[in-house]
Each structure stands twice: as structure tokens, then as C-alpha cells.
């Protein structure tokens, strides 16, 4: 009977140590992924500055010569 209890205790200790090992490893990987996503977000924010300018240029060229053009001859 003592062997069963002793085996259960050793099995629980081994299981907990393996679970802790994988938990630490996954936490490090998650932190790494979070940092990569933060860097990607910063680069997207940099592009957002140019987004409005690019959009205005595109709208200006698309609307040229149409009634939506602010320089249309009859306005």
C-alpha cells in the first residue's frame, strides 16, 4: 500500500515539473510573439501617417474630369 502512495506522489511531482517546464517555455514564446506584434503595429502606425496623403492623391486622380472633380469646368 505504501508503494502505491509513494508511486502516486512521485508521479504527481514528475507531472507537475513537466507541466511547469512547458508553461515556462510557452510563456517565453508568447512574450516573443507579443513583442513581434508590437513591432508590426508600430510599422503600421508609421504607414498610417502616409495613408491620408496617398488617399487624397488617389481620389484627386480618380475624380479628374468627372462631375466629382472640384475643378470641373461648370462648377
Helices and strands as residue ranges (DSSP letters): H 2-63
